[in-house]
Amino acid sequence: MKIQYFDFNNPLSQDEKSTLIDFLHTHLDQYGDPREHIKNCIEFATKEIISFGGFILVSPDVTNPIAAVVINNTGMRGYIPQHILVYIATHRDHRGKGIGKQLVQS
């Protein structure tokens, strides 16, 4: 499975970010947030805003996503996880195939 990785050192372009925001907003369904919240989470992960950072995984690629995961770093250890999975979404036409699980395990 092809996976693209984005973070502070490999940020999304503005077009890629818009595509990912639209994808997550659509395919998170009832678990979704407003676009602005999704944008803030992505910018936290890529350190476009002051943050601990994180990373984004998209399969197969951000121009035509089937699944995506956004992880934010908490800056903490021990008493709370160092990373938090904020968003995970799989295109509704590709659910039940284990794609999201593969992204989380990668």
CYANA upper distance limits for C-alpha pairs under 8 A (distance plus 0.5 A):
  1 MET  CA     59 SER  CA      7.88
  1 MET  CA     60 PRO  CA      7.50
  2 LYS  CA     59 SER  CA      6.36
  2 LYS  CA     60 PRO  CA      5.37
  2 LYS  CA     61 ASP  CA      7.95
  3 ILE  CA     57 LEU  CA      6.92
  3 ILE  CA     58 VAL  CA      6.08
  3 ILE  CA     59 SER  CA      5.11
  3 ILE  CA     60 PRO  CA      5.83
  3 ILE  CA     61 ASP  CA      7.13
  3 ILE  CA    103 LEU  CA      8.19
  4 GLN  CA     57 LEU  CA      6.14
  4 GLN  CA     58 VAL  CA      5.65
  4 GLN  CA     59 SER  CA      6.75
  4 GLN  CA     60 PRO  CA      7.35
  4 GLN  CA     61 ASP  CA      6.30
  4 GLN  CA     62 VAL  CA      7.82
  5 TYR  CA     10 ASN  CA      7.99
  5 TYR  CA     55 PHE  CA      7.60
  5 TYR  CA     56 ILE  CA      6.29
  5 TYR  CA     57 LEU  CA      5.36
  5 TYR  CA     58 VAL  CA      7.23
  6 PHE  CA     10 ASN  CA      5.50
  6 PHE  CA     11 PRO  CA      5.86
  6 PHE  CA     12 LEU  CA      7.01
  6 PHE  CA     46 THR  CA      7.72
  6 PHE  CA     55 PHE  CA      6.14
  6 PHE  CA     56 ILE  CA      5.54
  6 PHE  CA     57 LEU  CA      7.04
  7 ASP  CA     11 PRO  CA      5.78
  7 ASP  CA     12 LEU  CA      8.45
  7 ASP  CA     45 ALA  CA      6.77
  7 ASP  CA     46 THR  CA      5.05
  7 ASP  CA     47 LYS  CA      8.18
  7 ASP  CA     53 GLY  CA      7.94
  7 ASP  CA     54 GLY  CA      6.84
  7 ASP  CA     55 PHE  CA      5.13
  7 ASP  CA     56 ILE  CA      6.93
  8 PHE  CA     45 ALA  CA      7.80
  8 PHE  CA     46 THR  CA      4.83
  8 PHE  CA     47 LYS  CA      6.15
  8 PHE  CA     48 GLU  CA      8.27
  8 PHE  CA     53 GLY  CA      7.50
  8 PHE  CA     54 GLY  CA      8.33
  8 PHE  CA     55 PHE  CA      8.28
  9 ASN  CA     46 THR  CA      8.36
 10 ASN  CA     46 THR  CA      8.48
 11 PRO  CA     46 THR  CA      6.46
 12 LEU  CA     16 GLU  CA      6.05
 12 LEU  CA     17 LYS  CA      6.15
 13 SER  CA     17 LYS  CA      6.56
 14 GLN  CA     18 SER  CA      6.70
 15 ASP  CA     19 THR  CA      6.72
 16 GLU  CA     20 LEU  CA      6.64
 16 GLU  CA     62 VAL  CA      6.60
 16 GLU  CA     63 THR  CA      6.99
 17 LYS  CA     21 ILE  CA      6.59
 17 LYS  CA     39 LYS  CA      8.30
 17 LYS  CA     42 ILE  CA      8.35
 18 SER  CA     22 ASP  CA      6.68
 19 THR  CA     23 PHE  CA      6.63
 19 THR  CA     62 VAL  CA      7.60
 19 THR  CA     63 THR  CA      7.27
 20 LEU  CA     24 LEU  CA      6.59
 20 LEU  CA     62 VAL  CA      7.04
 20 LEU  CA     65 PRO  CA      8.10
 21 ILE  CA     25 HIS  CA      6.47
 21 ILE  CA     35 ARG  CA      6.86
 21 ILE  CA     38 ILE  CA      6.69
 21 ILE  CA     39 LYS  CA      6.82
 22 ASP  CA     26 THR  CA      6.58
 22 ASP  CA     35 ARG  CA      7.98
 23 PHE  CA     27 HIS  CA      6.47
 23 PHE  CA     65 PRO  CA      7.75
 23 PHE  CA     91 HIS  CA      8.46
 24 LEU  CA     28 LEU  CA      6.05
 24 LEU  CA     32 GLY  CA      7.93
 24 LEU  CA     38 ILE  CA      8.09
 24 LEU  CA     68 ALA  CA      8.08
 24 LEU  CA     87 TYR  CA      8.31
 24 LEU  CA     89 ALA  CA      6.81
 25 HIS  CA     29 ASP  CA      7.77
 25 HIS  CA     32 GLY  CA      6.38
 25 HIS  CA     33 ASP  CA      7.24
 25 HIS  CA     34 PRO  CA      7.60
 25 HIS  CA     35 ARG  CA      6.75
 25 HIS  CA     38 ILE  CA      8.03
 26 THR  CA     32 GLY  CA      8.28
 27 HIS  CA     32 GLY  CA      8.30
 27 HIS  CA     89 ALA  CA      6.37
 27 HIS  CA     90 THR  CA      6.94
 27 HIS  CA     91 HIS  CA      6.23
 27 HIS  CA     92 ARG  CA      7.00
 28 LEU  CA     32 GLY  CA      5.17
 28 LEU  CA     87 TYR  CA      8.49
 28 LEU  CA     88 ILE  CA      8.00
 28 LEU  CA     89 ALA  CA      5.99
 28 LEU  CA     90 THR  CA      8.32
 33 ASP  CA     37 HIS  CA      6.66
 33 ASP  CA     38 ILE  CA      7.02
 34 PRO  CA     38 ILE  CA      7.09
 35 ARG  CA     39 LYS  CA      6.58
 36 GLU  CA     40 ASN  CA      6.69
 37 HIS  CA     41 CYS  CA      6.75
 38 ILE  CA     42 ILE  CA      6.77
 39 LYS  CA     43 GLU  CA      6.63
 40 ASN  CA     44 PHE  CA      6.52
 41 CYS  CA     45 ALA  CA      6.79
 41 CYS  CA     70 VAL  CA      8.17
 41 CYS  CA     72 ASN  CA      7.97
 41 CYS  CA     86 VAL  CA      8.21
 42 ILE  CA     46 THR  CA      6.82
 42 ILE  CA     56 ILE  CA      8.15
 42 ILE  CA     70 VAL  CA      7.44
 43 GLU  CA     47 LYS  CA      6.21
 43 GLU  CA     48 GLU  CA      5.35
 43 GLU  CA     49 ILE  CA      6.42
 44 PHE  CA     48 GLU  CA      6.80
 44 PHE  CA     49 ILE  CA      6.21
 44 PHE  CA     50 ILE  CA      7.63
 44 PHE  CA     51 SER  CA      6.11
 44 PHE  CA     52 PHE  CA      7.86
 44 PHE  CA     53 GLY  CA      6.00
 44 PHE  CA     54 GLY  CA      7.58
 44 PHE  CA     72 ASN  CA      7.40
 45 ALA  CA     51 SER  CA      8.18
 45 ALA  CA     52 PHE  CA      8.13
 45 ALA  CA     53 GLY  CA      4.76
 45 ALA  CA     54 GLY  CA      4.46
 45 ALA  CA     55 PHE  CA      5.67
 45 ALA  CA     56 ILE  CA      7.58
 45 ALA  CA     70 VAL  CA      7.82
 45 ALA  CA     71 ILE  CA      7.20
 45 ALA  CA     72 ASN  CA      5.82
 45 ALA  CA     73 ASN  CA      7.94
 46 THR  CA     53 GLY  CA      6.16
 46 THR  CA     54 GLY  CA      6.88
 46 THR  CA     55 PHE  CA      7.04
 47 LYS  CA     51 SER  CA      6.21
 47 LYS  CA     52 PHE  CA      7.64
 47 LYS  CA     53 GLY  CA      5.54
 47 LYS  CA     54 GLY  CA      8.29
 52 PHE  CA     72 ASN  CA      8.03
 52 PHE  CA     73 ASN  CA      5.99
 52 PHE  CA     74 THR  CA      7.01
 52 PHE  CA     75 GLY  CA      6.41
 53 GLY  CA     72 ASN  CA      6.49
 53 GLY  CA     73 ASN  CA      6.04
 54 GLY  CA     70 VAL  CA      8.23
 54 GLY  CA     71 ILE  CA      5.90
 54 GLY  CA     72 ASN  CA      4.74
 54 GLY  CA     73 ASN  CA      5.41
 54 GLY  CA     83 HIS  CA      8.14
 55 PHE  CA     70 VAL  CA      6.66
 55 PHE  CA     71 ILE  CA      5.87
 55 PHE  CA     72 ASN  CA      7.12
 56 ILE  CA     68 ALA  CA      7.74
 56 ILE  CA     69 VAL  CA      6.16
 56 ILE  CA     70 VAL  CA      5.08
 56 ILE  CA     71 ILE  CA      6.71
 57 LEU  CA     68 ALA  CA      6.07
 57 LEU  CA     69 VAL  CA      5.67
 57 LEU  CA     70 VAL  CA      7.15
 57 LEU  CA    103 LEU  CA      7.32
 58 VAL  CA     62 VAL  CA      6.43
 58 VAL  CA     65 PRO  CA      6.84
 58 VAL  CA     66 ILE  CA      8.11
 58 VAL  CA     67 ALA  CA      6.31
 58 VAL  CA     68 ALA  CA      4.87
 58 VAL  CA     69 VAL  CA      7.06
 58 VAL  CA    103 LEU  CA      8.29
 59 SER  CA     65 PRO  CA      6.19
 59 SER  CA     66 ILE  CA      6.26
 59 SER  CA     67 ALA  CA      5.82
 59 SER  CA     68 ALA  CA      6.90
 59 SER  CA    103 LEU  CA      8.23
 60 PRO  CA     64 ASN  CA      7.67
 60 PRO  CA     65 PRO  CA      6.51
 60 PRO  CA     66 ILE  CA      7.01
 60 PRO  CA     67 ALA  CA      8.09
 61 ASP  CA     65 PRO  CA      5.95
 61 ASP  CA     66 ILE  CA      8.47
 65 PRO  CA     91 HIS  CA      8.14
 66 ILE  CA     90 THR  CA      6.24
 66 ILE  CA     91 HIS  CA      5.55
 66 ILE  CA     94 HIS  CA      7.47
 67 ALA  CA     88 ILE  CA      7.95
 67 ALA  CA     89 ALA  CA      6.03
 67 ALA  CA     90 THR  CA      4.66
 67 ALA  CA     91 HIS  CA      6.56
 67 ALA  CA     99 ILE  CA      7.28
 67 ALA  CA    100 GLY  CA      6.62
 67 ALA  CA    103 LEU  CA      8.38
 68 ALA  CA     87 TYR  CA      8.17
 68 ALA  CA     88 ILE  CA      6.19
 68 ALA  CA     89 ALA  CA      6.01
 68 ALA  CA     90 THR  CA      7.13
 68 ALA  CA    100 GLY  CA      7.80
 68 ALA  CA    103 LEU  CA      8.02
 69 VAL  CA     85 LEU  CA      7.85
 69 VAL  CA     86 VAL  CA      8.22
 69 VAL  CA     87 TYR  CA      6.01
 69 VAL  CA     88 ILE  CA      4.93
 69 VAL  CA     89 ALA  CA      7.21
 69 VAL  CA    100 GLY  CA      8.26
 69 VAL  CA    103 LEU  CA      7.50
 69 VAL  CA    104 VAL  CA      7.75
 70 VAL  CA     85 LEU  CA      6.69
 70 VAL  CA     86 VAL  CA      6.23
 70 VAL  CA     87 TYR  CA      5.57
 70 VAL  CA     88 ILE  CA      7.08
 71 ILE  CA     83 HIS  CA      6.99
 71 ILE  CA     84 ILE  CA      6.08
 71 ILE  CA     85 LEU  CA      5.07
 71 ILE  CA     86 VAL  CA      6.20
 71 ILE  CA     87 TYR  CA      7.69
 72 ASN  CA     83 HIS  CA      6.22
 72 ASN  CA     84 ILE  CA      5.89
 72 ASN  CA     85 LEU  CA      7.11
 72 ASN  CA     86 VAL  CA      7.28
 73 ASN  CA     82 GLN  CA      6.37
 73 ASN  CA     83 HIS  CA      4.95
 73 ASN  CA     84 ILE  CA      6.84
 74 THR  CA     81 PRO  CA      7.72
 74 THR  CA     82 GLN  CA      5.79
 74 THR  CA     83 HIS  CA      6.10
 74 THR  CA     84 ILE  CA      7.35
 75 GLY  CA     82 GLN  CA      6.56
 75 GLY  CA     83 HIS  CA      8.46
 76 MET  CA     80 ILE  CA      6.75
 76 MET  CA     81 PRO  CA      7.25
 76 MET  CA     82 GLN  CA      5.75
 77 ARG  CA     81 PRO  CA      6.47
 77 ARG  CA     82 GLN  CA      5.77
 78 GLY  CA     82 GLN  CA      8.36
 88 ILE  CA    100 GLY  CA      7.46
 89 ALA  CA    100 GLY  CA      7.43
 90 THR  CA     94 HIS  CA      7.06
 90 THR  CA     95 ARG  CA      6.46
 90 THR  CA     99 ILE  CA      7.77
 90 THR  CA    100 GLY  CA      6.66
 91 HIS  CA     95 ARG  CA      6.96
 94 HIS  CA     99 ILE  CA      8.37
 95 ARG  CA     99 ILE  CA      8.00
 98 GLY  CA    102 GLN  CA      6.69
 99 ILE  CA    103 LEU  CA      6.89
100 GLY  CA    104 VAL  CA      6.86
101 LYS  CA    105 GLN  CA      6.69
102 GLN  CA    106 SER  CA      6.60
